[in-house]
Amino acid sequence: MKTRVKICGITNSEDAEAAVNAGADALGFVFFQKSPRCISPGRAKEIVRSLPPFVTPVGVFVNEDRQGIEQITEITGIRAIQMHGDESPEFCRSLCFLPTIKAFRVRKTADISLYKQYHTNAWLLDTYSADQYGGTGKTFSWEIAKSINRLGIPIILAGGLTPDNISKAIEEVKPYAVDVSSGLEMEPGKKDPTKIKDLFEAIGTT
């Protein structure tokens, strides 16, 4: 099965175009004001409107309330919701008007029992950080990711993925999708088109 690719932290049309032309299946737009990759709903709307029909725009939220999520999805036209904060299982279930992704900052295998409470369309596995909700640029134990993948829930692997390790990550974990952000950047919020091209060339060899 083809591993899908989401390029996250899109802040401008040039990066969106480069990702789409390289073969991205989804683009992530961060609506968390403390993130260096935050984008305004108005700017995201402009980029989303320019996307081809089979590229999915994903809204990334951190502890946003339901009203805020509803308003941003209506303004922007995003077609999936990624919750990257401390959202409860009940809150995630309430967002049934669009496909949902719950992100987990992975620490240890024992935490898997907590993940099972979340009945979302997919789980995103990211690197744990006590003071960041994502974009750490660091990997975590892929052995834990492999254990989670055996549960049969679509897994999106994130955390420190780059053109140099993406092929190994896909071969080892066999995720439904990969999510890459800081590993493709020249600086936070600005992608490097050469790194985007290199990423997809590396994926094409797996």
PyMOL CGO cylinders between C-alpha atoms (Angstrom):
from pymol import cmd
from pymol.cgo import CYLINDER

trace = [
    CYLINDER, 0.00, 0.00, 0.00, 1.29, 3.46, -0.89, 0.3, 1, 1, 1, 1, 1, 1,
    CYLINDER, 1.29, 3.46, -0.89, 2.32, 5.52, 2.11, 0.3, 1, 1, 1, 1, 1, 1,
    CYLINDER, 2.32, 5.52, 2.11, 0.59, 8.87, 2.01, 0.3, 1, 1, 1, 1, 1, 1,
    CYLINDER, 0.59, 8.87, 2.01, 2.50, 12.06, 2.71, 0.3, 1, 1, 1, 1, 1, 1,
    CYLINDER, 2.50, 12.06, 2.71, 1.38, 15.13, 4.64, 0.3, 1, 1, 1, 1, 1, 1,
    CYLINDER, 1.38, 15.13, 4.64, 3.56, 18.23, 4.57, 0.3, 1, 1, 1, 1, 1, 1,
    CYLINDER, 3.56, 18.23, 4.57, 2.75, 20.26, 7.66, 0.3, 1, 1, 1, 1, 1, 1,
    CYLINDER, 2.75, 20.26, 7.66, 3.37, 23.84, 8.73, 0.3, 1, 1, 1, 1, 1, 1,
    CYLINDER, 3.37, 23.84, 8.73, 2.44, 25.41, 5.40, 0.3, 1, 1, 1, 1, 1, 1,
    CYLINDER, 2.44, 25.41, 5.40, 2.46, 29.22, 5.71, 0.3, 1, 1, 1, 1, 1, 1,
    CYLINDER, 2.46, 29.22, 5.71, 2.67, 30.44, 2.11, 0.3, 1, 1, 1, 1, 1, 1,
    CYLINDER, 2.67, 30.44, 2.11, 1.52, 29.59, -1.40, 0.3, 1, 1, 1, 1, 1, 1,
    CYLINDER, 1.52, 29.59, -1.40, 5.04, 28.90, -2.70, 0.3, 1, 1, 1, 1, 1, 1,
    CYLINDER, 5.04, 28.90, -2.70, 5.60, 26.08, -0.20, 0.3, 1, 1, 1, 1, 1, 1,
    CYLINDER, 5.60, 26.08, -0.20, 2.13, 24.70, -0.86, 0.3, 1, 1, 1, 1, 1, 1,
    CYLINDER, 2.13, 24.70, -0.86, 2.78, 24.62, -4.59, 0.3, 1, 1, 1, 1, 1, 1,
    CYLINDER, 2.78, 24.62, -4.59, 6.17, 22.95, -4.14, 0.3, 1, 1, 1, 1, 1, 1,
    CYLINDER, 6.17, 22.95, -4.14, 4.66, 20.27, -1.89, 0.3, 1, 1, 1, 1, 1, 1,
    CYLINDER, 4.66, 20.27, -1.89, 1.75, 19.59, -4.23, 0.3, 1, 1, 1, 1, 1, 1,
    CYLINDER, 1.75, 19.59, -4.23, 3.97, 19.42, -7.31, 0.3, 1, 1, 1, 1, 1, 1,
    CYLINDER, 3.97, 19.42, -7.31, 6.27, 16.96, -5.55, 0.3, 1, 1, 1, 1, 1, 1,
    CYLINDER, 6.27, 16.96, -5.55, 3.36, 14.66, -4.75, 0.3, 1, 1, 1, 1, 1, 1,
    CYLINDER, 3.36, 14.66, -4.75, 1.94, 15.57, -1.33, 0.3, 1, 1, 1, 1, 1, 1,
    CYLINDER, 1.94, 15.57, -1.33, -1.39, 13.96, -0.45, 0.3, 1, 1, 1, 1, 1, 1,
    CYLINDER, -1.39, 13.96, -0.45, -2.19, 16.47, 2.30, 0.3, 1, 1, 1, 1, 1, 1,
    CYLINDER, -2.19, 16.47, 2.30, -1.05, 19.84, 3.60, 0.3, 1, 1, 1, 1, 1, 1,
    CYLINDER, -1.05, 19.84, 3.60, -1.19, 20.89, 7.23, 0.3, 1, 1, 1, 1, 1, 1,
    CYLINDER, -1.19, 20.89, 7.23, -2.13, 24.40, 8.36, 0.3, 1, 1, 1, 1, 1, 1,
    CYLINDER, -2.13, 24.40, 8.36, -1.33, 25.27, 11.98, 0.3, 1, 1, 1, 1, 1, 1,
    CYLINDER, -1.33, 25.27, 11.98, -3.87, 27.46, 13.79, 0.3, 1, 1, 1, 1, 1, 1,
    CYLINDER, -3.87, 27.46, 13.79, -1.99, 27.71, 17.09, 0.3, 1, 1, 1, 1, 1, 1,
    CYLINDER, -1.99, 27.71, 17.09, -0.79, 31.23, 17.79, 0.3, 1, 1, 1, 1, 1, 1,
    CYLINDER, -0.79, 31.23, 17.79, 2.26, 30.15, 19.81, 0.3, 1, 1, 1, 1, 1, 1,
    CYLINDER, 2.26, 30.15, 19.81, 3.63, 28.12, 16.90, 0.3, 1, 1, 1, 1, 1, 1,
    CYLINDER, 3.63, 28.12, 16.90, 6.24, 29.70, 14.61, 0.3, 1, 1, 1, 1, 1, 1,
    CYLINDER, 6.24, 29.70, 14.61, 4.30, 28.00, 11.79, 0.3, 1, 1, 1, 1, 1, 1,
    CYLINDER, 4.30, 28.00, 11.79, 0.96, 29.59, 12.65, 0.3, 1, 1, 1, 1, 1, 1,
    CYLINDER, 0.96, 29.59, 12.65, -1.12, 30.85, 9.74, 0.3, 1, 1, 1, 1, 1, 1,
    CYLINDER, -1.12, 30.85, 9.74, -4.17, 33.09, 9.79, 0.3, 1, 1, 1, 1, 1, 1,
    CYLINDER, -4.17, 33.09, 9.79, -7.50, 31.62, 8.67, 0.3, 1, 1, 1, 1, 1, 1,
    CYLINDER, -7.50, 31.62, 8.67, -7.73, 34.21, 5.90, 0.3, 1, 1, 1, 1, 1, 1,
    CYLINDER, -7.73, 34.21, 5.90, -4.33, 33.32, 4.46, 0.3, 1, 1, 1, 1, 1, 1,
    CYLINDER, -4.33, 33.32, 4.46, -5.04, 29.61, 4.77, 0.3, 1, 1, 1, 1, 1, 1,
    CYLINDER, -5.04, 29.61, 4.77, -8.30, 30.10, 2.87, 0.3, 1, 1, 1, 1, 1, 1,
    CYLINDER, -8.30, 30.10, 2.87, -6.42, 31.59, -0.07, 0.3, 1, 1, 1, 1, 1, 1,
    CYLINDER, -6.42, 31.59, -0.07, -4.03, 28.65, -0.23, 0.3, 1, 1, 1, 1, 1, 1,
    CYLINDER, -4.03, 28.65, -0.23, -6.74, 26.01, 0.25, 0.3, 1, 1, 1, 1, 1, 1,
    CYLINDER, -6.74, 26.01, 0.25, -8.76, 27.47, -2.62, 0.3, 1, 1, 1, 1, 1, 1,
    CYLINDER, -8.76, 27.47, -2.62, -5.80, 26.94, -4.95, 0.3, 1, 1, 1, 1, 1, 1,
    CYLINDER, -5.80, 26.94, -4.95, -5.26, 23.26, -4.11, 0.3, 1, 1, 1, 1, 1, 1,
    CYLINDER, -5.26, 23.26, -4.11, -6.08, 20.43, -6.54, 0.3, 1, 1, 1, 1, 1, 1,
    CYLINDER, -6.08, 20.43, -6.54, -9.23, 18.46, -5.59, 0.3, 1, 1, 1, 1, 1, 1,
    CYLINDER, -9.23, 18.46, -5.59, -7.41, 15.36, -4.30, 0.3, 1, 1, 1, 1, 1, 1,
    CYLINDER, -7.41, 15.36, -4.30, -4.98, 17.15, -1.98, 0.3, 1, 1, 1, 1, 1, 1,
    CYLINDER, -4.98, 17.15, -1.98, -6.47, 17.29, 1.52, 0.3, 1, 1, 1, 1, 1, 1,
    CYLINDER, -6.47, 17.29, 1.52, -6.04, 20.47, 3.60, 0.3, 1, 1, 1, 1, 1, 1,
    CYLINDER, -6.04, 20.47, 3.60, -5.75, 19.61, 7.30, 0.3, 1, 1, 1, 1, 1, 1,
    CYLINDER, -5.75, 19.61, 7.30, -6.27, 22.07, 10.13, 0.3, 1, 1, 1, 1, 1, 1,
    CYLINDER, -6.27, 22.07, 10.13, -3.95, 21.61, 13.12, 0.3, 1, 1, 1, 1, 1, 1,
    CYLINDER, -3.95, 21.61, 13.12, -5.35, 22.80, 16.46, 0.3, 1, 1, 1, 1, 1, 1,
    CYLINDER, -5.35, 22.80, 16.46, -3.96, 22.86, 20.00, 0.3, 1, 1, 1, 1, 1, 1,
    CYLINDER, -3.96, 22.86, 20.00, -6.57, 22.99, 22.78, 0.3, 1, 1, 1, 1, 1, 1,
    CYLINDER, -6.57, 22.99, 22.78, -8.90, 25.08, 20.63, 0.3, 1, 1, 1, 1, 1, 1,
    CYLINDER, -8.90, 25.08, 20.63, -12.58, 25.12, 21.64, 0.3, 1, 1, 1, 1, 1, 1,
    CYLINDER, -12.58, 25.12, 21.64, -15.25, 23.66, 19.41, 0.3, 1, 1, 1, 1, 1, 1,
    CYLINDER, -15.25, 23.66, 19.41, -16.60, 27.04, 18.34, 0.3, 1, 1, 1, 1, 1, 1,
    CYLINDER, -16.60, 27.04, 18.34, -13.16, 28.16, 17.24, 0.3, 1, 1, 1, 1, 1, 1,
    CYLINDER, -13.16, 28.16, 17.24, -12.60, 24.99, 15.24, 0.3, 1, 1, 1, 1, 1, 1,
    CYLINDER, -12.60, 24.99, 15.24, -15.99, 25.28, 13.57, 0.3, 1, 1, 1, 1, 1, 1,
    CYLINDER, -15.99, 25.28, 13.57, -15.35, 28.91, 12.62, 0.3, 1, 1, 1, 1, 1, 1,
    CYLINDER, -15.35, 28.91, 12.62, -11.93, 28.21, 11.17, 0.3, 1, 1, 1, 1, 1, 1,
    CYLINDER, -11.93, 28.21, 11.17, -13.08, 25.17, 9.19, 0.3, 1, 1, 1, 1, 1, 1,
    CYLINDER, -13.08, 25.17, 9.19, -15.93, 27.19, 7.74, 0.3, 1, 1, 1, 1, 1, 1,
    CYLINDER, -15.93, 27.19, 7.74, -13.66, 30.10, 6.78, 0.3, 1, 1, 1, 1, 1, 1,
    CYLINDER, -13.66, 30.10, 6.78, -10.81, 28.07, 5.34, 0.3, 1, 1, 1, 1, 1, 1,
    CYLINDER, -10.81, 28.07, 5.34, -12.43, 25.05, 3.75, 0.3, 1, 1, 1, 1, 1, 1,
    CYLINDER, -12.43, 25.05, 3.75, -10.08, 22.58, 5.44, 0.3, 1, 1, 1, 1, 1, 1,
    CYLINDER, -10.08, 22.58, 5.44, -11.32, 19.00, 5.16, 0.3, 1, 1, 1, 1, 1, 1,
    CYLINDER, -11.32, 19.00, 5.16, -9.81, 17.27, 8.18, 0.3, 1, 1, 1, 1, 1, 1,
    CYLINDER, -9.81, 17.27, 8.18, -9.11, 18.22, 11.80, 0.3, 1, 1, 1, 1, 1, 1,
    CYLINDER, -9.11, 18.22, 11.80, -5.88, 17.35, 13.63, 0.3, 1, 1, 1, 1, 1, 1,
    CYLINDER, -5.88, 17.35, 13.63, -5.91, 17.84, 17.39, 0.3, 1, 1, 1, 1, 1, 1,
    CYLINDER, -5.91, 17.84, 17.39, -2.40, 18.25, 18.74, 0.3, 1, 1, 1, 1, 1, 1,
    CYLINDER, -2.40, 18.25, 18.74, -3.09, 19.30, 22.32, 0.3, 1, 1, 1, 1, 1, 1,
    CYLINDER, -3.09, 19.30, 22.32, -4.64, 17.80, 25.45, 0.3, 1, 1, 1, 1, 1, 1,
    CYLINDER, -4.64, 17.80, 25.45, -8.08, 17.22, 23.96, 0.3, 1, 1, 1, 1, 1, 1,
    CYLINDER, -8.08, 17.22, 23.96, -10.27, 14.61, 25.67, 0.3, 1, 1, 1, 1, 1, 1,
    CYLINDER, -10.27, 14.61, 25.67, -11.75, 11.56, 23.92, 0.3, 1, 1, 1, 1, 1, 1,
    CYLINDER, -11.75, 11.56, 23.92, -15.20, 13.11, 24.37, 0.3, 1, 1, 1, 1, 1, 1,
    CYLINDER, -15.20, 13.11, 24.37, -14.14, 16.35, 22.74, 0.3, 1, 1, 1, 1, 1, 1,
    CYLINDER, -14.14, 16.35, 22.74, -12.65, 14.51, 19.79, 0.3, 1, 1, 1, 1, 1, 1,
    CYLINDER, -12.65, 14.51, 19.79, -15.88, 12.54, 19.31, 0.3, 1, 1, 1, 1, 1, 1,
    CYLINDER, -15.88, 12.54, 19.31, -17.84, 15.80, 19.21, 0.3, 1, 1, 1, 1, 1, 1,
    CYLINDER, -17.84, 15.80, 19.21, -16.02, 16.90, 16.06, 0.3, 1, 1, 1, 1, 1, 1,
    CYLINDER, -16.02, 16.90, 16.06, -17.75, 14.36, 13.85, 0.3, 1, 1, 1, 1, 1, 1,
    CYLINDER, -17.75, 14.36, 13.85, -18.54, 16.86, 11.08, 0.3, 1, 1, 1, 1, 1, 1,
    CYLINDER, -18.54, 16.86, 11.08, -15.09, 16.23, 9.53, 0.3, 1, 1, 1, 1, 1, 1,
    CYLINDER, -15.09, 16.23, 9.53, -12.53, 13.39, 9.63, 0.3, 1, 1, 1, 1, 1, 1,
    CYLINDER, -12.53, 13.39, 9.63, -10.42, 13.66, 12.78, 0.3, 1, 1, 1, 1, 1, 1,
    CYLINDER, -10.42, 13.66, 12.78, -6.81, 12.91, 13.68, 0.3, 1, 1, 1, 1, 1, 1,
    CYLINDER, -6.81, 12.91, 13.68, -5.57, 12.81, 17.27, 0.3, 1, 1, 1, 1, 1, 1,
    CYLINDER, -5.57, 12.81, 17.27, -1.88, 13.48, 17.79, 0.3, 1, 1, 1, 1, 1, 1,
    CYLINDER, -1.88, 13.48, 17.79, -0.01, 11.80, 20.63, 0.3, 1, 1, 1, 1, 1, 1,
    CYLINDER, -0.01, 11.80, 20.63, 3.40, 12.77, 21.95, 0.3, 1, 1, 1, 1, 1, 1,
    CYLINDER, 3.40, 12.77, 21.95, 4.86, 9.35, 22.44, 0.3, 1, 1, 1, 1, 1, 1,
    CYLINDER, 4.86, 9.35, 22.44, 6.85, 8.55, 25.59, 0.3, 1, 1, 1, 1, 1, 1,
    CYLINDER, 6.85, 8.55, 25.59, 6.44, 4.89, 26.49, 0.3, 1, 1, 1, 1, 1, 1,
    CYLINDER, 6.44, 4.89, 26.49, 4.59, 1.75, 25.43, 0.3, 1, 1, 1, 1, 1, 1,
    CYLINDER, 4.59, 1.75, 25.43, 2.37, 1.86, 28.52, 0.3, 1, 1, 1, 1, 1, 1,
    CYLINDER, 2.37, 1.86, 28.52, 0.68, 4.99, 27.17, 0.3, 1, 1, 1, 1, 1, 1,
    CYLINDER, 0.68, 4.99, 27.17, -0.96, 2.96, 24.40, 0.3, 1, 1, 1, 1, 1, 1,
    CYLINDER, -0.96, 2.96, 24.40, -3.81, 2.09, 26.78, 0.3, 1, 1, 1, 1, 1, 1,
    CYLINDER, -3.81, 2.09, 26.78, -4.64, 5.80, 26.94, 0.3, 1, 1, 1, 1, 1, 1,
    CYLINDER, -4.64, 5.80, 26.94, -4.58, 6.17, 23.17, 0.3, 1, 1, 1, 1, 1, 1,
    CYLINDER, -4.58, 6.17, 23.17, -7.19, 3.44, 22.82, 0.3, 1, 1, 1, 1, 1, 1,
    CYLINDER, -7.19, 3.44, 22.82, -9.79, 5.77, 24.36, 0.3, 1, 1, 1, 1, 1, 1,
    CYLINDER, -9.79, 5.77, 24.36, -9.65, 7.96, 21.24, 0.3, 1, 1, 1, 1, 1, 1,
    CYLINDER, -9.65, 7.96, 21.24, -11.91, 6.83, 18.41, 0.3, 1, 1, 1, 1, 1, 1,
    CYLINDER, -11.91, 6.83, 18.41, -10.69, 9.15, 15.68, 0.3, 1, 1, 1, 1, 1, 1,
    CYLINDER, -10.69, 9.15, 15.68, -10.11, 8.37, 12.02, 0.3, 1, 1, 1, 1, 1, 1,
    CYLINDER, -10.11, 8.37, 12.02, -6.35, 8.20, 12.53, 0.3, 1, 1, 1, 1, 1, 1,
    CYLINDER, -6.35, 8.20, 12.53, -3.66, 8.65, 15.18, 0.3, 1, 1, 1, 1, 1, 1,
    CYLINDER, -3.66, 8.65, 15.18, -0.60, 10.81, 14.61, 0.3, 1, 1, 1, 1, 1, 1,
    CYLINDER, -0.60, 10.81, 14.61, 2.48, 9.75, 16.56, 0.3, 1, 1, 1, 1, 1, 1,
    CYLINDER, 2.48, 9.75, 16.56, 4.92, 12.54, 17.38, 0.3, 1, 1, 1, 1, 1, 1,
    CYLINDER, 4.92, 12.54, 17.38, 7.92, 12.99, 19.67, 0.3, 1, 1, 1, 1, 1, 1,
    CYLINDER, 7.92, 12.99, 19.67, 7.24, 13.88, 23.29, 0.3, 1, 1, 1, 1, 1, 1,
    CYLINDER, 7.24, 13.88, 23.29, 8.36, 17.26, 24.56, 0.3, 1, 1, 1, 1, 1, 1,
    CYLINDER, 8.36, 17.26, 24.56, 7.39, 18.80, 27.87, 0.3, 1, 1, 1, 1, 1, 1,
    CYLINDER, 7.39, 18.80, 27.87, 7.25, 22.32, 26.43, 0.3, 1, 1, 1, 1, 1, 1,
    CYLINDER, 7.25, 22.32, 26.43, 6.30, 21.82, 22.76, 0.3, 1, 1, 1, 1, 1, 1,
    CYLINDER, 6.30, 21.82, 22.76, 3.20, 20.41, 21.12, 0.3, 1, 1, 1, 1, 1, 1,
    CYLINDER, 3.20, 20.41, 21.12, 5.11, 19.45, 17.98, 0.3, 1, 1, 1, 1, 1, 1,
    CYLINDER, 5.11, 19.45, 17.98, 7.80, 20.52, 15.56, 0.3, 1, 1, 1, 1, 1, 1,
    CYLINDER, 7.80, 20.52, 15.56, 10.65, 19.31, 17.79, 0.3, 1, 1, 1, 1, 1, 1,
    CYLINDER, 10.65, 19.31, 17.79, 12.68, 17.95, 14.88, 0.3, 1, 1, 1, 1, 1, 1,
    CYLINDER, 12.68, 17.95, 14.88, 13.45, 14.84, 16.93, 0.3, 1, 1, 1, 1, 1, 1,
    CYLINDER, 13.45, 14.84, 16.93, 12.49, 11.21, 16.41, 0.3, 1, 1, 1, 1, 1, 1,
    CYLINDER, 12.49, 11.21, 16.41, 11.13, 8.81, 19.01, 0.3, 1, 1, 1, 1, 1, 1,
    CYLINDER, 11.13, 8.81, 19.01, 11.31, 5.02, 19.36, 0.3, 1, 1, 1, 1, 1, 1,
    CYLINDER, 11.31, 5.02, 19.36, 9.91, 3.51, 16.18, 0.3, 1, 1, 1, 1, 1, 1,
    CYLINDER, 9.91, 3.51, 16.18, 9.55, 0.22, 18.07, 0.3, 1, 1, 1, 1, 1, 1,
    CYLINDER, 9.55, 0.22, 18.07, 6.68, 1.83, 19.98, 0.3, 1, 1, 1, 1, 1, 1,
    CYLINDER, 6.68, 1.83, 19.98, 5.21, 3.07, 16.69, 0.3, 1, 1, 1, 1, 1, 1,
    CYLINDER, 5.21, 3.07, 16.69, 5.38, -0.48, 15.30, 0.3, 1, 1, 1, 1, 1, 1,
    CYLINDER, 5.38, -0.48, 15.30, 3.51, -1.77, 18.37, 0.3, 1, 1, 1, 1, 1, 1,
    CYLINDER, 3.51, -1.77, 18.37, 0.78, 0.83, 17.89, 0.3, 1, 1, 1, 1, 1, 1,
    CYLINDER, 0.78, 0.83, 17.89, 0.55, 0.09, 14.18, 0.3, 1, 1, 1, 1, 1, 1,
    CYLINDER, 0.55, 0.09, 14.18, -0.36, -3.51, 14.96, 0.3, 1, 1, 1, 1, 1, 1,
    CYLINDER, -0.36, -3.51, 14.96, -3.64, -2.30, 16.48, 0.3, 1, 1, 1, 1, 1, 1,
    CYLINDER, -3.64, -2.30, 16.48, -5.03, -1.78, 12.99, 0.3, 1, 1, 1, 1, 1, 1,
    CYLINDER, -5.03, -1.78, 12.99, -5.74, 1.94, 13.36, 0.3, 1, 1, 1, 1, 1, 1,
    CYLINDER, -5.74, 1.94, 13.36, -4.38, 4.21, 10.59, 0.3, 1, 1, 1, 1, 1, 1,
    CYLINDER, -4.38, 4.21, 10.59, -1.08, 5.58, 11.88, 0.3, 1, 1, 1, 1, 1, 1,
    CYLINDER, -1.08, 5.58, 11.88, 0.53, 8.82, 10.75, 0.3, 1, 1, 1, 1, 1, 1,
    CYLINDER, 0.53, 8.82, 10.75, 4.21, 8.83, 11.69, 0.3, 1, 1, 1, 1, 1, 1,
    CYLINDER, 4.21, 8.83, 11.69, 5.77, 12.18, 12.59, 0.3, 1, 1, 1, 1, 1, 1,
    CYLINDER, 5.77, 12.18, 12.59, 8.68, 13.46, 14.62, 0.3, 1, 1, 1, 1, 1, 1,
    CYLINDER, 8.68, 13.46, 14.62, 12.07, 14.31, 13.18, 0.3, 1, 1, 1, 1, 1, 1,
    CYLINDER, 12.07, 14.31, 13.18, 11.44, 12.91, 9.71, 0.3, 1, 1, 1, 1, 1, 1,
    CYLINDER, 11.44, 12.91, 9.71, 13.78, 14.15, 6.96, 0.3, 1, 1, 1, 1, 1, 1,
    CYLINDER, 13.78, 14.15, 6.96, 14.81, 13.13, 3.44, 0.3, 1, 1, 1, 1, 1, 1,
    CYLINDER, 14.81, 13.13, 3.44, 17.67, 11.20, 5.08, 0.3, 1, 1, 1, 1, 1, 1,
    CYLINDER, 17.67, 11.20, 5.08, 15.56, 8.93, 7.32, 0.3, 1, 1, 1, 1, 1, 1,
    CYLINDER, 15.56, 8.93, 7.32, 12.14, 8.84, 5.63, 0.3, 1, 1, 1, 1, 1, 1,
    CYLINDER, 12.14, 8.84, 5.63, 12.84, 5.67, 3.66, 0.3, 1, 1, 1, 1, 1, 1,
    CYLINDER, 12.84, 5.67, 3.66, 13.97, 3.79, 6.77, 0.3, 1, 1, 1, 1, 1, 1,
    CYLINDER, 13.97, 3.79, 6.77, 10.96, 5.08, 8.74, 0.3, 1, 1, 1, 1, 1, 1,
    CYLINDER, 10.96, 5.08, 8.74, 8.50, 3.79, 6.14, 0.3, 1, 1, 1, 1, 1, 1,
    CYLINDER, 8.50, 3.79, 6.14, 10.25, 0.44, 5.81, 0.3, 1, 1, 1, 1, 1, 1,
    CYLINDER, 10.25, 0.44, 5.81, 10.36, -0.14, 9.57, 0.3, 1, 1, 1, 1, 1, 1,
    CYLINDER, 10.36, -0.14, 9.57, 6.99, 1.20, 10.73, 0.3, 1, 1, 1, 1, 1, 1,
    CYLINDER, 6.99, 1.20, 10.73, 4.87, 0.78, 7.57, 0.3, 1, 1, 1, 1, 1, 1,
    CYLINDER, 4.87, 0.78, 7.57, 2.56, 3.65, 8.55, 0.3, 1, 1, 1, 1, 1, 1,
    CYLINDER, 2.56, 3.65, 8.55, -0.58, 4.69, 6.73, 0.3, 1, 1, 1, 1, 1, 1,
    CYLINDER, -0.58, 4.69, 6.73, 1.03, 8.10, 6.26, 0.3, 1, 1, 1, 1, 1, 1,
    CYLINDER, 1.03, 8.10, 6.26, 4.00, 10.22, 7.24, 0.3, 1, 1, 1, 1, 1, 1,
    CYLINDER, 4.00, 10.22, 7.24, 3.90, 13.82, 8.43, 0.3, 1, 1, 1, 1, 1, 1,
    CYLINDER, 3.90, 13.82, 8.43, 6.92, 16.03, 7.79, 0.3, 1, 1, 1, 1, 1, 1,
    CYLINDER, 6.92, 16.03, 7.79, 7.41, 19.64, 8.86, 0.3, 1, 1, 1, 1, 1, 1,
    CYLINDER, 7.41, 19.64, 8.86, 10.63, 20.94, 10.43, 0.3, 1, 1, 1, 1, 1, 1,
    CYLINDER, 10.63, 20.94, 10.43, 12.74, 18.42, 8.52, 0.3, 1, 1, 1, 1, 1, 1,
    CYLINDER, 12.74, 18.42, 8.52, 11.96, 20.29, 5.30, 0.3, 1, 1, 1, 1, 1, 1,
    CYLINDER, 11.96, 20.29, 5.30, 12.56, 23.83, 6.51, 0.3, 1, 1, 1, 1, 1, 1,
    CYLINDER, 12.56, 23.83, 6.51, 15.15, 26.51, 5.88, 0.3, 1, 1, 1, 1, 1, 1,
    CYLINDER, 15.15, 26.51, 5.88, 13.69, 28.24, 8.96, 0.3, 1, 1, 1, 1, 1, 1,
    CYLINDER, 13.69, 28.24, 8.96, 10.48, 27.77, 10.96, 0.3, 1, 1, 1, 1, 1, 1,
    CYLINDER, 10.48, 27.77, 10.96, 7.56, 28.39, 8.63, 0.3, 1, 1, 1, 1, 1, 1,
    CYLINDER, 7.56, 28.39, 8.63, 9.59, 28.40, 5.41, 0.3, 1, 1, 1, 1, 1, 1,
    CYLINDER, 9.59, 28.40, 5.41, 10.17, 25.17, 3.47, 0.3, 1, 1, 1, 1, 1, 1,
    CYLINDER, 10.17, 25.17, 3.47, 13.21, 24.31, 1.36, 0.3, 1, 1, 1, 1, 1, 1,
    CYLINDER, 13.21, 24.31, 1.36, 12.02, 23.20, -2.11, 0.3, 1, 1, 1, 1, 1, 1,
    CYLINDER, 12.02, 23.20, -2.11, 15.15, 21.08, -2.59, 0.3, 1, 1, 1, 1, 1, 1,
    CYLINDER, 15.15, 21.08, -2.59, 14.45, 19.18, 0.64, 0.3, 1, 1, 1, 1, 1, 1,
    CYLINDER, 14.45, 19.18, 0.64, 10.84, 18.62, -0.46, 0.3, 1, 1, 1, 1, 1, 1,
    CYLINDER, 10.84, 18.62, -0.46, 12.06, 17.19, -3.76, 0.3, 1, 1, 1, 1, 1, 1,
    CYLINDER, 12.06, 17.19, -3.76, 14.65, 15.03, -1.98, 0.3, 1, 1, 1, 1, 1, 1,
    CYLINDER, 14.65, 15.03, -1.98, 11.99, 13.69, 0.40, 0.3, 1, 1, 1, 1, 1, 1,
    CYLINDER, 11.99, 13.69, 0.40, 9.75, 12.43, -2.37, 0.3, 1, 1, 1, 1, 1, 1,
    CYLINDER, 9.75, 12.43, -2.37, 12.67, 10.98, -4.28, 0.3, 1, 1, 1, 1, 1, 1,
    CYLINDER, 12.67, 10.98, -4.28, 13.64, 9.04, -1.14, 0.3, 1, 1, 1, 1, 1, 1,
    CYLINDER, 13.64, 9.04, -1.14, 10.07, 7.83, -0.66, 0.3, 1, 1, 1, 1, 1, 1,
    CYLINDER, 10.07, 7.83, -0.66, 9.97, 6.71, -4.28, 0.3, 1, 1, 1, 1, 1, 1,
    CYLINDER, 9.97, 6.71, -4.28, 12.79, 4.26, -3.61, 0.3, 1, 1, 1, 1, 1, 1,
    CYLINDER, 12.79, 4.26, -3.61, 10.97, 2.42, -0.81, 0.3, 1, 1, 1, 1, 1, 1,
]
cmd.load_cgo(trace, "trace")
